[in-house]
Amino acid sequence: MVSRENAVILLFMAAGLALAYGGRVATGLSDTVLIGVLILVGVVAPQAVSGYLDAESSG
């Protein structure tokens, strides 16, 4: 069984990869911007969402 935290991470990781690849194909964004999007969506956002969900469930 997949934990809630792992499900959130996998969802955001897939979204980040899709956005980065879509940004590469559909736009003329630089690699730096695409890497920033990938880090923001794939690393920062899941941590924020997991922290929020943990705070909601404990309080």
C-alpha positions in Angstrom: 0.0 0.0 0.0 1.3 3.4 -0.9 1.5 6.0 1.8 -0.1 9.4 1.4 3.3 11.1 1.4 4.6 8.8 -1.4 1.4 9.3 -3.4 1.8 13.1 -3.2 5.5 12.9 -4.2 4.8 10.7 -7.1 1.9 12.9 -8.3 4.0 16.1 -8.2 7.0 14.4 -9.7 5.0 13.3 -12.7 3.4 16.7 -13.0 6.9 18.3 -12.8 8.3 16.1 -15.5 5.3 16.6 -17.7 5.6 20.4 -17.3 9.3 20.4 -17.9 9.0 18.2 -21.0 6.0 20.2 -22.3 7.9 23.4 -21.7 10.8 22.1 -23.7 8.6 21.0 -26.6 5.9 23.7 -26.7 7.9 26.8 -25.7 11.3 28.4 -26.1 12.1 28.6 -22.4 15.7 28.2 -21.4 17.0 25.2 -19.6 17.5 27.2 -16.4 13.8 28.1 -16.3 12.7 24.5 -17.0 15.0 23.2 -14.3 13.5 25.8 -11.9 10.0 24.6 -12.8 11.0 21.0 -12.3 12.5 21.7 -8.8 9.6 23.9 -7.8 6.9 21.4 -8.8 8.8 18.2 -8.1 10.5 19.1 -4.8 9.2 22.2 -3.1 5.4 21.8 -3.8 5.2 18.2 -2.5 7.0 19.2 0.7 4.6 22.1 1.2 1.5 19.9 0.5 2.7 17.1 2.7 3.4 19.5 5.6 0.0 21.0 5.2 -1.7 17.6 5.2 0.3 16.5 8.2 -0.7 19.6 10.1 -4.4 19.2 9.2 -4.5 15.5 10.3 -2.7 16.1 13.6 -4.6 19.2 14.6 
